[in-house]
Amino acid sequence: MKIGDKAPEVLGHDENGREIRLEQFKGQKLVLYFYPKDNTSGCTAEACSIRDNYGALRKKGYAVVGVSVDSASSHQKFKQKHELPFPLIADVDHTLVEQMGVWAEKSMYGRKYFGTVRTTFLIDEDGIIQDIIAGKQIKTKTHGEQLMAL
C-alpha cells in the first residue's frame, strides 16, 4: 500500500473476536499501526506512548487500531497489562500485514526470517492513506508525540 491508496475494508478481528472494518471509522481519521510482537520492549514503549497521547489524538479526530500477528489471548493480556484503550487486531493468518505490505524478510544477528515491519498508516475520513511512517522513522518511545506533530 502507498499514499493515496484506499485501505482494505476488512481489517481483521480484535482481541475479543469482533470484526473491525474500515467503515466503522467513516467520518473520522484512523491511526493504523503495525508492530512486531506483544510485550517486547520496543512494542510496549510504542503502545504506551500512543496510549499516553490517546486523548489528544481523539481530540484531533483520530481513532487508533494496533495490529500484530500475535493471538487474541496475547493481545488481551498486553492490553490489560498496559491499559491500552484501543483495539488490537490479531492478524494470526497474516492477511492484513500482507495486504498492507508490512510482512517482509528481516535479519537479526545474521539470521533471516519473516516478520512485521513496524509501520503506521494515517488514514483519512474516506479510508484513503494520507501518510506512512515506517521502520527507523518510528521512534518507539515517543511515537504518540510523533503522531501528534503530524
ZATI-259221 format. One record per residue: x, y, z of N, C-alpha, C in turn; residue number from 1. Coordinates in steps of 0.1 Angstrom, whole numbers, plus 2048, in hexadecimal, padded with zeros to 3 digits. Layout:
<fifis>
{{X,Y,Z},{X,Y,Z},{X,Y,Z},NUM}
...
</fifis>
This chain:
<fifis>
{{808,7F4,800},{800,800,800},{809,80C,800},1}
{{804,817,7FA},{80B,823,7F9},{801,82F,7FB},2}
{{807,83B,7FD},{7FF,847,800},{7F5,848,7F4},3}
{{7E9,84B,7F7},{7DF,84D,7EC},{7D6,840,7EA},4}
{{7DB,835,7EF},{7D3,828,7EE},{7C8,828,7F8},5}
{{7BD,821,7F4},{7B3,81E,7FE},{7B7,812,807},6}
{{7B5,814,813},{7B8,809,81D},{7AE,7FE,81B},7}
{{7B1,7F1,81E},{7A8,7E6,81D},{79C,7E8,826},8}
{{790,7E3,821},{784,7E5,829},{784,7DC,835},9}
{{788,7D0,834},{788,7C7,840},{797,7C7,845},10}
{{798,7CC,852},{7A5,7CD,858},{7A8,7C1,860},11}
{{79F,7BA,865},{7A1,7AE,86D},{799,7AD,879},12}
{{79D,7A4,883},{796,7A3,88F},{79E,7A7,89B},13}
{{798,7AE,8A4},{79F,7B3,8B0},{7A1,7A8,8BA},14}
{{7A6,7AD,8C6},{7AA,7A4,8D1},{79D,79C,8D7},15}
{{791,7A2,8D4},{785,79B,8D9},{77E,794,8CE},16}
{{784,793,8C2},{77E,78C,8B7},{774,794,8AF},17}
{{773,7A1,8B2},{76A,7AA,8AA},{771,7AE,89D},18}
{{769,7AD,892},{76E,7B1,885},{770,7C0,885},19}
{{77B,7C5,880},{77E,7D3,87F},{77E,7D6,870},20}
{{775,7DF,86C},{774,7E3,85E},{777,7F2,85C},21}
{{77C,7F6,851},{77F,804,84E},{773,80D,84F},22}
{{767,808,84B},{75B,810,84B},{757,814,859},23}
{{75C,80D,864},{75A,811,872},{760,81F,875},24}
{{76A,823,86D},{771,82F,86F},{76E,83A,866},25}
{{763,838,85E},{75F,842,854},{75C,84F,85B},26}
{{762,85A,856},{75F,867,85C},{76A,86B,866},27}
{{773,861,86A},{77E,864,873},{78B,85F,86C},28}
{{796,865,871},{7A3,860,86C},{7A7,854,874},29}
{{7B0,84D,86F},{7B5,840,875},{7C4,83F,875},30}
{{7C9,83C,881},{7D7,838,882},{7D7,829,883},31}
{{7DC,823,878},{7DD,814,877},{7EC,811,878},32}
{{7F0,80B,884},{7FE,809,886},{801,7FA,888},33}
{{80B,7F6,881},{810,7E8,881},{81D,7E7,889},34}
{{81D,7DD,892},{829,7DB,89A},{82C,7CC,89A},35}
{{839,7C9,89D},{83D,7BB,89C},{838,7B1,8A7},36}
{{838,7B5,8B4},{834,7AB,8BE},{830,7B1,8CB},37}
{{825,7AC,8D1},{821,7B0,8DE},{82C,7AE,8E8},38}
{{82C,7B7,8F2},{835,7B6,8FE},{844,7B5,8FB},39}
{{848,7BB,8F0},{856,7BD,8EE},{859,7CB,8F1},40}
{{866,7CF,8F4},{869,7DC,8F9},{865,7E7,8EF},41}
{{868,7E6,8E2},{865,7F0,8D9},{856,7F2,8D6},42}
{{84F,7E6,8D5},{841,7E6,8D2},{839,7EB,8DE},43}
{{83E,7E8,8EA},{837,7ED,8F7},{839,7FC,8F8},44}
{{845,801,8F5},{848,80F,8F5},{83F,817,8EB},45}
{{83D,811,8DF},{835,817,8D5},{827,818,8D9},46}
{{821,80C,8DE},{813,80C,8E2},{810,815,8ED},47}
{{819,816,8F7},{817,81F,902},{818,82E,8FE},48}
{{821,831,8F5},{822,83F,8F0},{815,843,8E9},49}
{{80F,839,8E1},{803,83C,8DA},{7F8,83D,8E5},50}
{{7F8,834,8EF},{7EE,835,8FA},{7EE,842,901},51}
{{7FA,847,904},{7FC,854,90B},{7F7,860,903},52}
{{7F7,85E,8F6},{7F2,869,8ED},{7E5,867,8E7},53}
{{7DE,85C,8EC},{7D1,858,8E6},{7C7,863,8E7},54}
{{7C5,869,8F3},{7BB,873,8F4},{7BD,87F,8EB},55}
{{7CA,883,8E9},{7CD,88E,8E0},{7CB,88A,8D1},56}
{{7CE,87D,8CE},{7CB,878,8C1},{7BC,878,8BE},57}
{{7B4,874,8C8},{7A6,873,8C6},{7A0,881,8C4},58}
{{7A6,88B,8CB},{7A2,899,8C9},{7A5,89E,8BB},59}
{{7AF,899,8B5},{7B3,89C,8A7},{7AB,894,89D},60}
{{7A2,88C,8A2},{799,885,899},{79E,877,895},61}
{{7A8,872,89C},{7AE,865,898},{7A8,859,8A1},62}
{{7A5,84E,89B},{7A3,841,8A2},{7B1,83A,8A0},63}
{{7B3,831,8A9},{7C0,829,8A9},{7BD,81A,8A9},64}
{{7C4,813,8A0},{7C3,804,8A0},{7D2,7FF,89E},65}
{{7D6,7F6,8A7},{7E3,7F0,8A6},{7E1,7E2,8A0},66}
{{7EC,7DD,899},{7EB,7D0,892},{7F8,7C9,894},67}
{{7F7,7BC,898},{803,7B3,897},{7FE,7A5,894},68}
{{807,79C,892},{803,78F,88E},{802,786,89B},69}
{{802,78C,8A7},{800,785,8B3},{7F2,780,8B4},70}
{{7EF,777,8BD},{7E2,772,8BF},{7D9,77B,8C7},71}
{{7CC,779,8C7},{7C2,781,8CE},{7C5,781,8DD},72}
{{7C8,775,8E2},{7CB,774,8F1},{7D8,77B,8F4},73}
{{7E2,77B,8EC},{7EE,783,8EE},{7EA,792,8EF},74}
{{7E2,797,8E5},{7DE,7A5,8E5},{7D6,7A8,8F1},75}
{{7CD,79F,8F6},{7C5,7A2,902},{7CE,7A5,90E},76}
{{7D8,79D,90F},{7E2,79E,91B},{7EA,7AB,919},77}
{{7EE,7AE,90D},{7F6,7BA,90A},{7EE,7C7,90D},78}
{{7E1,7C7,908},{7D8,7D2,90A},{7D6,7D4,919},79}
{{7D3,7CA,920},{7D0,7CB,92E},{7DC,7CF,936},80}
{{7E8,7CA,933},{7F4,7CD,93B},{7F8,7DC,939},81}
{{7F5,7E1,92D},{7FA,7EF,92A},{7EE,7F9,929},82}
{{7E2,7F4,92C},{7D6,7FD,92C},{7D5,804,91F},83}
{{7D5,7FC,914},{7D4,802,906},{7C5,804,903},84}
{{7C1,810,8FF},{7B3,814,8FD},{7AE,811,8EF},85}
{{7B6,80B,8E7},{7B3,809,8D9},{7B3,7FB,8D5},86}
{{7AC,7F6,8CA},{7AC,7E8,8C7},{7B9,7E4,8C0},87}
{{7BC,7D7,8C2},{7C8,7D1,8BC},{7C3,7C6,8B3},88}
{{7C6,7C6,8A6},{7C2,7BC,89D},{7CC,7B0,89E},89}
{{7C7,7A4,89F},{7CF,798,8A0},{7D0,792,892},90}
{{7DA,796,88A},{7DB,792,87C},{7E3,785,87B},91}
{{7DE,77B,882},{7E6,76F,883},{7E8,768,875},92}
{{7DF,76A,86C},{7E0,764,85E},{7E8,76D,854},93}
{{7ED,778,859},{7F5,782,852},{7EE,789,846},94}
{{7E0,788,846},{7D9,78E,83B},{7DB,79D,83A},95}
{{7DA,7A5,845},{7DB,7B3,844},{7EA,7B8,842},96}
{{7F3,7B1,849},{801,7B5,848},{806,7B3,83A},97}
{{801,7A9,833},{805,7A6,825},{7FE,7B0,81C},98}
{{7F1,7B3,81E},{7E9,7BD,816},{7F0,7CB,817},99}
{{7F4,7CE,823},{7FA,7DC,825},{809,7DC,821},100}
{{80F,7D1,81E},{81D,7D1,81A},{827,7D2,825},101}
{{823,7CF,831},{82C,7D0,83D},{832,7C3,842},102}
{{82F,7B8,83B},{834,7AB,83E},{840,7A9,835},103}
{{84C,7A8,83A},{858,7A8,832},{863,7A0,838},104}
{{86D,79D,830},{879,797,835},{881,7A0,83D},105}
{{885,79C,849},{88D,7A4,852},{89A,79C,856},106}
{{8A3,7A2,85D},{8AF,79C,860},{8B3,7A0,86E},107}
{{8B7,797,877},{8BC,79A,884},{8C7,790,887},108}
{{8D2,796,88B},{8DE,78F,88E},{8E2,785,883},109}
{{8E0,789,876},{8E3,781,86B},{8D9,777,867},110}
{{8CF,775,86F},{8C4,76C,86C},{8B9,773,865},111}
{{8B5,76D,85A},{8AA,773,852},{89D,76C,855},112}
{{892,774,856},{885,76F,859},{87A,779,854},113}
{{86E,775,854},{863,77E,850},{85C,783,85D},114}
{{858,790,85C},{852,796,867},{84B,7A3,863},115}
{{845,7A9,86D},{83E,7B6,86B},{848,7C1,86B},116}
{{848,7CA,861},{850,7D6,861},{847,7E1,868},117}
{{84D,7E6,873},{846,7F1,87B},{841,7FC,871},118}
{{834,7FE,870},{82F,808,866},{822,80E,86C},119}
{{820,81B,86A},{814,821,86D},{80E,828,861},120}
{{801,825,85E},{7FA,82B,853},{7F0,835,859},121}
{{7F0,842,854},{7E6,84C,858},{7DC,84C,84C},122}
{{7D0,849,850},{7C5,847,846},{7BA,852,849},123}
{{7B6,858,83E},{7AC,863,83F},{79E,85E,841},124}
{{795,868,842},{787,865,845},{780,85C,83A},125}
{{786,85C,82E},{780,854,823},{788,847,821},126}
{{791,843,82A},{798,837,829},{7A4,837,820},127}
{{7A9,843,81C},{7B5,845,813},{7C1,847,81C},128}
{{7CC,840,819},{7D9,841,820},{7DF,84F,81C},129}
{{7E1,857,827},{7E6,864,826},{7F5,865,829},130}
{{7FA,85C,831},{808,85C,835},{80C,84F,83A},131}
{{819,84C,839},{81E,83F,83D},{82C,842,844},132}
{{82D,83D,851},{839,83E,858},{83E,830,85A},133}
{{84A,82D,857},{84F,81F,858},{85D,81D,85D},134}
{{860,811,862},{86D,80D,865},{874,817,86F},135}
{{880,81B,86C},{888,824,874},{882,832,876},136}
{{878,836,86E},{872,843,86F},{86A,843,87C},137}
{{865,837,881},{85D,837,88D},{866,836,899},138}
{{864,840,8A2},{86B,840,8AF},{861,83A,8B9},139}
{{864,82D,8BD},{85A,826,8C5},{857,82D,8D2},140}
{{860,833,8D9},{85D,839,8E6},{855,846,8E5},141}
{{855,84C,8D9},{84E,859,8D7},{845,859,8CB},142}
{{840,84D,8C7},{838,84C,8BB},{82B,854,8BC},143}
{{825,853,8C8},{819,85B,8CA},{81B,86A,8C7},144}
{{826,86F,8CC},{82A,87D,8CA},{82C,880,8BB},145}
{{833,876,8B4},{835,877,8A6},{828,879,89F},146}
{{81E,871,8A2},{811,871,89C},{80A,87E,89E},147}
{{80C,884,8AA},{805,891,8AE},{80B,89C,8A5},148}
{{818,89B,8A2},{81F,8A5,89A},{81B,8A5,88B},149}
{{814,89B,887},{811,89B,879},{804,8A3,875},150}
</fifis>
